[in-house]
């Protein structure tokens, strides 16, 4: 019973919060253009579900491609760093520079340089999603027990054998943790890039729908788009968390 209540707790809290929100808005007579009630938000979604869901699909496509690109770049550069001290010295400063650069500041330049708006959105989201995967994987590759590394060396294992058979397995848990973080960041990066592109007239994704609704004072629809983004973020986090648990269970890292 306790476990079942724990699973239901988020839904019960959400239902209570929405009920209080609805009651407060109705009691105070707050106009919908200032703070819409949950019922008004639901009606706004029901009035244009295809438009909002197609925009959500675009945002999720950008996020998914950015997460995939972030995995390839992050894991690849982490492996390069692990293979050589010189490579680490060359790669690490540039990776940190990408991490501390605010994507909202360089998104207009990326859109101009890349040319294709959709690809530019993927590039911007990749910059945001890249660093957690890179950092966690690099930390994991360096976290292999020293005594096992000495054992591999005494057994005559080469650098690449040690990397593939010892360091890569040791990095898997941290890589999965970084992947879970980057899943949410990829969505954030996609939304930020879409805001910049939408301000320039490129209609794509839920961020553009939020801008459009704000300009037209369609505040309930704007809240509906925000709710979809929140649900998407929760779903991405839950899916990657489930993947992490399944892999670690097979890996023997969790019970």
PASEBA-1860 file (N, C-alpha, C; in nm, 3 decimals):
! residues 255
1> XXXXXXXX> 0.084/-0.121/0.000/0.000/0.000/0.000/0.087/0.125/0.000 ~ 0.193/0.123/0.080/0.281/0.239/0.089/0.346/0.268/-0.045 ~ 0.392/0.164/-0.114/0.455/0.183/-0.245/0.355/0.238/-0.346 ~ 0.232/0.189/-0.340/0.129/0.237/-0.433/0.098/0.384/-0.408 ~ 0.090/0.423/-0.280/0.067/0.564/-0.247/0.182/0.652/-0.292 ~ 0.304/0.599/-0.279/0.420/0.676/-0.324/0.416/0.700/-0.473 ~ 0.370/0.601/-0.549/0.358/0.619/-0.694/0.246/0.716/-0.729 ~ 0.140/0.716/-0.649/0.027/0.804/-0.677/0.047/0.945/-0.625
9> XXXXXXXX> 0.143/0.964/-0.535/0.161/1.093/-0.470/0.178/1.209/-0.568 ~ 0.261/1.198/-0.672/0.274/1.311/-0.766/0.143/1.348/-0.834 ~ 0.063/1.247/-0.868/-0.064/1.273/-0.935/-0.166/1.336/-0.840 ~ -0.165/1.288/-0.715/-0.256/1.346/-0.616/-0.218/1.492/-0.587 ~ -0.089/1.518/-0.578/-0.044/1.656/-0.555/-0.080/1.745/-0.672 ~ -0.062/1.694/-0.795/-0.097/1.772/-0.914/-0.246/1.801/-0.917 ~ -0.330/1.702/-0.884/-0.474/1.723/-0.884/-0.514/1.827/-0.780 ~ -0.453/1.821/-0.661/-0.482/1.918/-0.557/-0.440/2.058/-0.598
17> XXXXXXXX> -0.320/2.070/-0.657/-0.270/2.201/-0.700/-0.360/2.260/-0.809 ~ -0.403/2.178/-0.904/-0.490/2.228/-1.011/-0.626/2.270/-0.955 ~ -0.678/2.194/-0.859/-0.807/2.230/-0.799/-0.797/2.363/-0.725 ~ -0.689/2.381/-0.650/-0.670/2.507/-0.577/-0.651/2.623/-0.675 ~ -0.576/2.599/-0.782/-0.555/2.701/-0.886/-0.689/2.743/-0.948 ~ -0.771/2.645/-0.985/-0.901/2.673/-1.045/-0.988/2.753/-0.949 ~ -0.992/2.711/-0.823/-1.075/2.778/-0.725/-1.028/2.921/-0.699 ~ -0.897/2.940/-0.690/-0.843/3.073/-0.664/-0.872/3.169/-0.778
25> XXXXXXXX> -0.856/3.123/-0.902/-0.881/3.209/-1.018/-1.028/3.248/-1.025 ~ -1.116/3.149/-1.001/-1.259/3.179/-1.008/-1.303/3.271/-0.894 ~ -1.250/3.245/-0.774/-1.290/3.326/-0.659/-1.242/3.470/-0.673 ~ -1.122/3.488/-0.726/-1.066/3.623/-0.739/-1.111/3.692/-0.867 ~ -1.174/3.619/-0.956/-1.218/3.678/-1.083/-1.103/3.726/-1.170 ~ -0.994/3.651/-1.171/-0.877/3.692/-1.249/-0.904/3.669/-1.398 ~ -0.882/3.768/-1.482/-0.904/3.750/-1.627/-0.810/3.646/-1.686 ~ -0.857/3.581/-1.791/-0.779/3.474/-1.854/-0.651/3.527/-1.918
33> XXXXXXXX> -0.651/3.656/-1.958/-0.531/3.710/-2.020/-0.421/3.742/-1.918 ~ -0.454/3.733/-1.789/-0.353/3.750/-1.684/-0.311/3.614/-1.629 ~ -0.408/3.536/-1.584/-0.380/3.401/-1.534/-0.501/3.313/-1.565 ~ -0.492/3.229/-1.668/-0.605/3.143/-1.702/-0.620/3.029/-1.602 ~ -0.742/2.986/-1.583/-0.769/2.870/-1.499/-0.732/2.742/-1.574 ~ -0.705/2.633/-1.501/-0.674/2.506/-1.570/-0.781/2.464/-1.669 ~ -0.909/2.493/-1.638/-1.015/2.456/-1.732/-1.002/2.534/-1.862 ~ -0.964/2.663/-1.853/-0.945/2.744/-1.975/-0.825/2.693/-2.055
41> XXXXXXXX> -0.722/2.649/-1.986/-0.605/2.594/-2.055/-0.642/2.466/-2.127 ~ -0.722/2.381/-2.061/-0.768/2.259/-2.126/-0.852/2.287/-2.249 ~ -0.939/2.386/-2.241/-1.021/2.423/-2.357/-0.935/2.479/-2.470 ~ -0.831/2.555/-2.434/-0.742/2.609/-2.536/-0.669/2.497/-2.610 ~ -0.628/2.394/-2.536/-0.564/2.279/-2.601/-0.665/2.205/-2.689 ~ -0.787/2.187/-2.637/-0.888/2.113/-2.713/-0.928/2.187/-2.841 ~ -0.910/2.319/-2.844/-0.948/2.395/-2.962/-0.848/2.381/-3.076 ~ -0.724/2.343/-3.044/-0.622/2.328/-3.150/-0.521/2.221/-3.113
49> XXXXXXXX> -0.566/2.097/-3.090/-0.471/1.993/-3.048/-0.371/1.957/-3.157 ~ -0.416/1.956/-3.281/-0.324/1.920/-3.390/-0.211/2.019/-3.404 ~ -0.242/2.147/-3.393/-0.139/2.251/-3.405/-0.035/2.238/-3.295 ~ -0.079/2.222/-3.171/0.014/2.215/-3.059/0.093/2.084/-3.061 ~ 0.027/1.975/-3.094/0.098/1.846/-3.094/0.198/1.837/-3.209 ~ 0.167/1.896/-3.323/0.264/1.896/-3.433/0.384/1.983/-3.397 ~ 0.361/2.093/-3.327/0.472/2.177/-3.281/0.555/2.102/-3.177 ~ 0.488/2.028/-3.088/0.559/1.948/-2.991/0.646/1.843/-3.059
57> XXXXXXXX> 0.593/1.780/-3.165/0.670/1.679/-3.239/0.797/1.740/-3.298 ~ 0.787/1.863/-3.349/0.904/1.931/-3.404/1.008/1.955/-3.295 ~ 0.963/2.004/-3.180/1.055/2.030/-3.069/1.121/1.901/-3.022 ~ 1.043/1.794/-3.012/1.100/1.666/-2.967/1.197/1.610/-3.069 ~ 1.171/1.631/-3.198/1.263/1.585/-3.301/1.397/1.658/-3.289 ~ 1.391/1.790/-3.269/1.514/1.867/-3.250/1.588/1.817/-3.125 ~ 1.514/1.795/-3.017/1.576/1.749/-2.892/1.639/1.612/-2.908 ~ 1.568/1.521/-2.976/1.622/1.386/-2.995/1.748/1.384/-3.079
65> XXXXXXXX> 1.747/1.461/-3.188/1.867/1.467/-3.272/1.983/1.532/-3.198 ~ 1.952/1.636/-3.118/2.058/1.701/-3.040/2.115/1.606/-2.935 ~ 2.029/1.527/-2.871/2.078/1.431/-2.772/2.166/1.325/-2.837 ~ 2.126/1.279/-2.955/2.207/1.181/-3.027/2.342/1.240/-3.066 ~ 2.340/1.363/-3.119/2.466/1.428/-3.156/2.552/1.454/-3.033 ~ 2.488/1.493/-2.922/2.563/1.514/-2.799/2.628/1.388/-2.748 ~ 2.559/1.274/-2.764/2.617/1.145/-2.724/2.740/1.113/-2.808 ~ 2.726/1.127/-2.939/2.838/1.095/-3.028/2.958/1.184/-2.998
73> XXXXXXXX> 2.935/1.314/-2.990/3.045/1.407/-2.964/3.102/1.391/-2.824 ~ 3.013/1.379/-2.725/3.059/1.370/-2.587/3.140/1.245/-2.560 ~ 3.087/1.130/-2.603/3.158/1.004/-2.581/3.285/1.001/-2.664 ~ 3.277/1.048/-2.789/3.395/1.047/-2.875/3.509/1.130/-2.818 ~ 3.478/1.252/-2.775/3.583/1.339/-2.720/3.634/1.287/-2.585 ~ 3.546/1.225/-2.506/3.591/1.167/-2.380/3.687/1.051/-2.404 ~ 3.659/0.970/-2.505/3.751/0.861/-2.540/3.884/0.915/-2.591 ~ 3.878/1.021/-2.670/4.002/1.084/-2.718/4.084/1.135/-2.600
81> XXXXXXXX> 4.019/1.200/-2.504/4.089/1.250/-2.386/4.150/1.138/-2.304 ~ 4.077/1.027/-2.293/4.127/0.916/-2.213/4.245/0.846/-2.276 ~ 4.261/0.863/-2.407/4.368/0.791/-2.477/4.504/0.858/-2.465 ~ 4.505/0.987/-2.430/4.633/1.059/-2.429/4.624/1.182/-2.339 ~ 4.731/1.206/-2.263/4.738/1.326/-2.179/4.741/1.451/-2.265 ~ 4.807/1.443/-2.381/4.813/1.559/-2.471/4.675/1.590/-2.529 ~ 4.603/1.485/-2.562/4.468/1.506/-2.614/4.379/1.569/-2.509 ~ 4.394/1.528/-2.384/4.316/1.588/-2.276/4.346/1.737/-2.263
89> XXXXXXXX> 4.474/1.772/-2.270/4.512/1.913/-2.258/4.459/1.995/-2.375 ~ 4.447/1.933/-2.492/4.399/2.006/-2.610/4.247/2.020/-2.611 ~ 4.175/1.916/-2.569/4.029/1.912/-2.583/3.958/1.983/-2.469 ~ 4.006/1.963/-2.345/3.930/2.008/-2.228/3.898/2.158/-2.228 ~ 3.993/2.248/-2.259/3.957/2.391/-2.257/3.846/2.427/-2.354 ~ 3.845/2.364/-2.472/3.743/2.395/-2.571/3.607/2.341/-2.527 ~ 3.607/2.225/-2.463/3.481/2.171/-2.412/3.423/2.260/-2.303 ~ 3.508/2.309/-2.215/3.463/2.399/-2.109/3.411/2.530/-2.170
97> XXXXXXXX> 3.477/2.577/-2.274/3.433/2.700/-2.339/3.291/2.685/-2.394 ~ 3.263/2.569/-2.454/3.127/2.544/-2.503/3.026/2.541/-2.390 ~ 3.068/2.485/-2.276/2.976/2.470/-2.164/2.939/2.604/-2.102 ~ 3.033/2.697/-2.097/3.007/2.825/-2.031/2.952/2.930/-2.128 ~ 2.946/2.900/-2.257/2.894/2.996/-2.354/2.741/2.991/-2.354 ~ 2.672/3.100/-2.323/2.524/3.097/-2.325/2.472/3.082/-2.467 ~ 2.395/2.977/-2.489/2.350/2.948/-2.625/2.258/3.057/-2.678 ~ 2.187/3.126/-2.587/2.097/3.232/-2.633/2.176/3.347/-2.696
105> XXXXXXXX> 2.303/3.361/-2.655/2.384/3.469/-2.710/2.440/3.436/-2.848 ~ 2.465/3.308/-2.874/2.526/3.270/-3.001/2.426/3.208/-3.098 ~ 2.303/3.184/-3.052/2.203/3.123/-3.140/2.179/3.205/-3.267 ~ 2.168/3.338/-3.260/2.149/3.413/-3.386/2.264/3.393/-3.484 ~ 2.387/3.388/-3.432/2.501/3.365/-3.520/2.496/3.227/-3.583 ~ 2.460/3.127/-3.502/2.453/2.990/-3.553/2.347/2.980/-3.662 ~ 2.233/3.044/-3.642/2.127/3.041/-3.743/2.176/3.103/-3.873 ~ 2.253/3.212/-3.863/2.307/3.276/-3.983/2.413/3.189/-4.048
113> XXXXXXXX> 2.504/3.133/-3.967/2.616/3.055/-4.022/2.569/2.925/-4.085 ~ 2.476/2.855/-4.018/2.433/2.724/-4.067/2.345/2.739/-4.191 ~ 2.260/2.839/-4.192/2.174/2.860/-4.308/2.041/2.789/-4.296 ~ 2.043/2.658/-4.278/1.919/2.583/-4.264/1.865/2.601/-4.122 ~ 1.743/2.655/-4.105/1.692/2.684/-3.970/1.680/2.561/-3.882 ~ 1.628/2.450/-3.938/1.610/2.330/-3.857/1.744/2.276/-3.808 ~ 1.842/2.269/-3.897/1.975/2.222/-3.858/2.038/2.315/-3.756 ~ 2.012/2.446/-3.768/2.065/2.541/-3.672/2.007/2.515/-3.533
121> XXXXXXXX> 1.878/2.481/-3.527/1.817/2.448/-3.398/1.884/2.326/-3.335 ~ 1.912/2.226/-3.418/1.977/2.105/-3.367/2.117/2.138/-3.314 ~ 2.191/2.223/-3.385/2.325/2.260/-3.342/2.319/2.332/-3.207 ~ 2.226/2.426/-3.193/2.214/2.500/-3.067/2.180/2.406/-2.951 ~ 2.085/2.316/-2.972/2.047/2.222/-2.866/2.161/2.125/-2.835 ~ 2.239/2.088/-2.936/2.352/1.998/-2.914/2.457/2.063/-2.824 ~ 2.482/2.192/-2.842/2.578/2.262/-2.758/2.538/2.255/-2.611 ~ 2.407/2.268/-2.585/2.358/2.262/-2.447/2.365/2.120/-2.392
129> XXXXXXXX> 2.334/2.021/-2.475/2.325/1.882/-2.428/2.460/1.812/-2.421 ~ 2.561/1.868/-2.484/2.688/1.799/-2.501/2.764/1.779/-2.370 ~ 2.775/1.884/-2.288/2.874/1.883/-2.180/2.847/1.778/-2.071 ~ 2.723/1.759/-2.022/2.705/1.656/-1.918/2.749/1.517/-1.962 ~ 2.719/1.481/-2.087/2.761/1.350/-2.136/2.913/1.344/-2.143 ~ 2.974/1.447/-2.199/3.119/1.452/-2.211/3.186/1.448/-2.074 ~ 3.141/1.531/-1.982/3.204/1.540/-1.851/3.188/1.411/-1.772 ~ 3.067/1.356/-1.769/3.044/1.234/-1.693/3.119/1.116/-1.752
137> XXXXXXXX> 3.121/1.107/-1.885/3.193/0.996/-1.948/3.342/1.007/-1.923 ~ 3.397/1.128/-1.933/3.540/1.147/-1.906/3.574/1.112/-1.762 ~ 3.486/1.152/-1.669/3.508/1.118/-1.528/3.501/0.968/-1.506 ~ 3.405/0.903/-1.572/3.392/0.759/-1.559/3.512/0.684/-1.616 ~ 3.563/0.731/-1.729/3.680/0.665/-1.788/3.803/0.678/-1.698 ~ 3.808/0.785/-1.619/3.922/0.805/-1.529/3.902/0.743/-1.392 ~ 3.782/0.683/-1.370/3.750/0.634/-1.236/3.776/0.486/-1.218 ~ 3.833/0.420/-1.317/3.863/0.277/-1.302/3.960/0.257/-1.186
145> XXXXXXXX> 3.938/0.156/-1.102/4.028/0.134/-0.987/4.174/0.119/-1.030 ~ 4.262/0.185/-0.958/4.404/0.183/-0.993/4.461/0.042/-0.986 ~ 4.414/-0.038/-0.888/4.468/-0.173/-0.874/4.430/-0.259/-0.995 ~ 4.311/-0.239/-1.051/4.273/-0.313/-1.171/4.355/-0.266/-1.292 ~ 4.381/-0.137/-1.300/4.466/-0.087/-1.408/4.606/-0.148/-1.398 ~ 4.659/-0.160/-1.276/4.790/-0.222/-1.257/4.785/-0.370/-1.297 ~ 4.674/-0.435/-1.264/4.660/-0.577/-1.300/4.658/-0.594/-1.452 ~ 4.586/-0.507/-1.522/4.583/-0.512/-1.667/4.724/-0.491/-1.723
153> XXXXXXXX> 4.796/-0.395/-1.663/4.931/-0.366/-1.711/5.023/-0.486/-1.690 ~ 5.013/-0.550/-1.573/5.097/-0.666/-1.545/5.061/-0.785/-1.633 ~ 4.935/-0.789/-1.677/4.892/-0.898/-1.764/4.929/-0.875/-1.910 ~ 4.991/-0.761/-1.937/5.036/-0.733/-2.073/4.933/-0.669/-2.161 ~ 4.824/-0.617/-2.102/4.720/-0.552/-2.182/4.771/-0.419/-2.236 ~ 4.739/-0.391/-2.361/4.778/-0.264/-2.421/4.686/-0.151/-2.380 ~ 4.716/-0.031/-2.430/4.638/0.086/-2.392/4.493/0.073/-2.436 ~ 4.471/0.026/-2.560/4.335/0.016/-2.612/4.258/-0.098/-2.546
161> XXXXXXXX> 4.326/-0.208/-2.514/4.260/-0.316/-2.442/4.214/-0.269/-2.305 ~ 4.301/-0.195/-2.235/4.264/-0.141/-2.104/4.148/-0.045/-2.115 ~ 4.150/0.036/-2.220/4.043/0.133/-2.238/3.910/0.064/-2.261 ~ 3.908/-0.035/-2.352/3.782/-0.100/-2.390/3.732/-0.197/-2.284 ~ 3.822/-0.267/-2.218/3.781/-0.373/-2.126/3.772/-0.327/-1.980 ~ 3.836/-0.217/-1.946/3.833/-0.170/-1.808/3.768/-0.032/-1.795 ~ 3.820/0.063/-1.869/3.774/0.202/-1.849/3.632/0.226/-1.903 ~ 3.602/0.169/-2.019/3.467/0.189/-2.075/3.359/0.127/-1.985
169> XXXXXXXX> 3.374/0.002/-1.938/3.272/-0.050/-1.845/3.260/0.034/-1.718 ~ 3.372/0.086/-1.668/3.366/0.169/-1.548/3.291/0.299/-1.572 ~ 3.290/0.346/-1.697/3.228/0.474/-1.730/3.078/0.463/-1.756 ~ 3.026/0.343/-1.775/2.886/0.327/-1.814/2.788/0.392/-1.715 ~ 2.801/0.369/-1.583/2.704/0.433/-1.491/2.705/0.585/-1.499 ~ 2.823/0.644/-1.505/2.831/0.790/-1.512/2.783/0.842/-1.648 ~ 2.810/0.767/-1.754/2.757/0.806/-1.885/2.605/0.811/-1.883 ~ 2.542/0.711/-1.822/2.396/0.707/-1.817/2.340/0.822/-1.734
177> XXXXXXXX> 2.411/0.856/-1.626/2.367/0.970/-1.546/2.377/1.099/-1.627 ~ 2.486/1.114/-1.703/2.500/1.231/-1.788/2.397/1.234/-1.899 ~ 2.361/1.117/-1.952/2.260/1.109/-2.057/2.125/1.157/-2.004 ~ 2.094/1.120/-1.880/1.966/1.162/-1.821/1.961/1.314/-1.804 ~ 2.072/1.372/-1.761/2.077/1.518/-1.747/2.065/1.585/-1.883 ~ 2.138/1.531/-1.981/2.139/1.593/-2.113/2.005/1.580/-2.184 ~ 1.925/1.480/-2.148/1.793/1.469/-2.209/1.709/1.593/-2.183 ~ 1.706/1.637/-2.058/1.633/1.759/-2.025/1.697/1.883/-2.085
185> XXXXXXXX> 1.831/1.886/-2.083/1.901/2.003/-2.138/1.882/2.015/-2.289 ~ 1.871/1.902/-2.358/1.847/1.907/-2.503/1.713/1.973/-2.531 ~ 1.613/1.942/-2.449/1.483/2.006/-2.466/1.491/2.155/-2.437 ~ 1.564/2.191/-2.331/1.582/2.333/-2.298/1.654/2.405/-2.412 ~ 1.760/2.344/-2.463/1.834/2.406/-2.573/1.749/2.423/-2.697 ~ 1.666/2.323/-2.725/1.577/2.333/-2.843/1.478/2.448/-2.826 ~ 1.423/2.462/-2.706/1.326/2.569/-2.681/1.392/2.706/-2.691 ~ 1.511/2.720/-2.632/1.581/2.849/-2.639/1.611/2.885/-2.785
193> XXXXXXXX> 1.660/2.788/-2.861/1.691/2.814/-3.002/1.565/2.848/-3.081 ~ 1.454/2.781/-3.048/1.328/2.811/-3.118/1.277/2.950/-3.085 ~ 1.299/2.995/-2.962/1.260/3.132/-2.927/1.335/3.232/-3.015 ~ 1.467/3.209/-3.031/1.547/3.301/-3.113/1.503/3.293/-3.258 ~ 1.486/3.170/-3.309/1.444/3.154/-3.449/1.303/3.207/-3.470 ~ 1.214/3.187/-3.371/1.078/3.236/-3.383/1.071/3.388/-3.385 ~ 1.161/3.452/-3.309/1.167/3.598/-3.313/1.209/3.648/-3.450 ~ 1.284/3.563/-3.522/1.327/3.601/-3.657/1.230/3.560/-3.765
201> XXXXXXXX> 1.117/3.501/-3.726/1.014/3.469/-3.824/1.010/3.323/-3.866 ~ 1.097/3.236/-3.808/1.096/3.094/-3.845/0.995/3.022/-3.756 ~ 0.883/2.979/-3.811/0.776/2.916/-3.734/0.807/2.769/-3.715 ~ 0.842/2.732/-3.593/0.875/2.592/-3.568/0.870/2.566/-3.418 ~ 0.807/2.458/-3.380/0.814/2.413/-3.242/0.721/2.486/-3.147 ~ 0.717/2.432/-3.024/0.628/2.488/-2.923/0.673/2.626/-2.877 ~ 0.803/2.653/-2.881/0.849/2.785/-2.839/0.789/2.893/-2.929 ~ 0.780/2.865/-3.058/0.718/2.962/-3.148/0.571/2.979/-3.115
209> XXXXXXXX> 0.503/2.870/-3.081/0.362/2.881/-3.044/0.345/2.966/-2.918 ~ 0.439/2.956/-2.825/0.433/3.039/-2.705/0.449/3.186/-2.742 ~ 0.546/3.216/-2.829/0.563/3.354/-2.875/0.440/3.404/-2.947 ~ 0.389/3.323/-3.038/0.272/3.362/-3.116/0.152/3.388/-3.026 ~ 0.131/3.299/-2.928/0.017/3.316/-2.837/0.033/3.441/-2.752 ~ 0.157/3.469/-2.709/0.180/3.590/-2.632/0.153/3.716/-2.712 ~ 0.197/3.718/-2.838/0.172/3.835/-2.922/0.022/3.858/-2.944 ~ -0.054/3.750/-2.953/-0.199/3.759/-2.980/-0.282/3.761/-2.852
217> XXXXXXXX> -0.215/3.764/-2.736/-0.282/3.761/-2.606/-0.371/3.637/-2.590 ~ -0.329/3.527/-2.653/-0.398/3.399/-2.634/-0.328/3.325/-2.520 ~ -0.344/3.380/-2.399/-0.268/3.331/-2.284/-0.303/3.187/-2.248 ~ -0.431/3.145/-2.255/-0.460/3.003/-2.227/-0.386/2.908/-2.321 ~ -0.376/2.944/-2.450/-0.301/2.858/-2.542/-0.153/2.859/-2.508 ~ -0.100/2.974/-2.465/0.040/2.981/-2.425/0.066/2.887/-2.307 ~ -0.025/2.888/-2.209/-0.011/2.798/-2.095/-0.024/2.652/-2.138 ~ -0.108/2.624/-2.236/-0.122/2.487/-2.286/0.008/2.440/-2.348
225> XXXXXXXX> 0.075/2.528/-2.424/0.205/2.492/-2.482/0.309/2.471/-2.373 ~ 0.307/2.555/-2.270/0.400/2.537/-2.158/0.376/2.404/-2.087 ~ 0.248/2.368/-2.070/0.216/2.240/-2.006/0.267/2.123/-2.089 ~ 0.253/2.132/-2.221/0.305/2.026/-2.307/0.456/2.013/-2.294 ~ 0.526/2.127/-2.286/0.670/2.124/-2.267/0.707/2.057/-2.134 ~ 0.631/2.089/-2.030/0.657/2.028/-1.900/0.637/1.877/-1.904 ~ 0.527/1.834/-1.966/0.500/1.691/-1.979/0.610/1.622/-2.060 ~ 0.656/1.691/-2.166/0.763/1.633/-2.248/0.889/1.616/-2.166
233> XXXXXXXX> 0.924/1.717/-2.086/1.043/1.708/-2.003/1.034/1.595/-1.901 ~ 0.917/1.583/-1.838/0.898/1.476/-1.740/0.907/1.339/-1.807 ~ 0.848/1.327/-1.926/0.852/1.199/-1.998/0.994/1.162/-2.039 ~ 1.070/1.259/-2.089/1.209/1.233/-2.128/1.289/1.188/-2.007 ~ 1.274/1.258/-1.896/1.349/1.221/-1.775/1.311/1.082/-1.726 ~ 1.180/1.051/-1.728/1.136/0.919/-1.682/1.185/0.808/-1.775 ~ 1.182/0.833/-1.906/1.226/0.731/-2.001/1.376/0.704/-1.987 ~ 1.455/0.810/-1.976/1.599/0.791/-1.961/1.634/0.733/-1.824
241> XXXXXXXX> 1.555/0.768/-1.723/1.576/0.706/-1.592/1.547/0.557/-1.595 ~ 1.441/0.519/-1.666/1.409/0.376/-1.680/1.519/0.303/-1.756 ~ 1.570/0.367/-1.863/1.680/0.307/-1.937/1.803/0.290/-1.848 ~ 1.832/0.391/-1.767/1.947/0.383/-1.677/1.934/0.267/-1.580 ~ 1.817/0.252/-1.520/1.797/0.143/-1.425/1.807/0.007/-1.491 ~ 1.751/-0.005/-1.611/1.756/-0.135/-1.680/1.900/-0.173/-1.716 ~ 1.975/-0.077/-1.768/2.113/-0.108/-1.806/2.196/-0.140/-1.684 ~ 2.181/-0.061/-1.576/2.261/-0.085/-1.456/2.222/-0.216/-1.389
249> XXXXXXX> 2.095/-0.255/-1.401/2.054/-0.383/-1.345/2.122/-0.497/-1.421 ~ 2.128/-0.484/-1.553/2.199/-0.585/-1.632/2.348/-0.581/-1.603 ~ 2.398/-0.459/-1.575/2.540/-0.440/-1.548/2.580/-0.489/-1.408 ~ 2.477/-0.514/-1.326/2.504/-0.559/-1.190/2.537/-0.447/-1.095 ~ 2.500/-0.322/-1.131/2.532/-0.209/-1.045/2.420/-0.174/-0.948 ~ 2.298/-0.225/-0.974/2.186/-0.201/-0.883/2.119/-0.334/-0.854 ~ 2.043/-0.333/-0.746/1.975/-0.456/-0.709/1.852/-0.479/-0.795
END
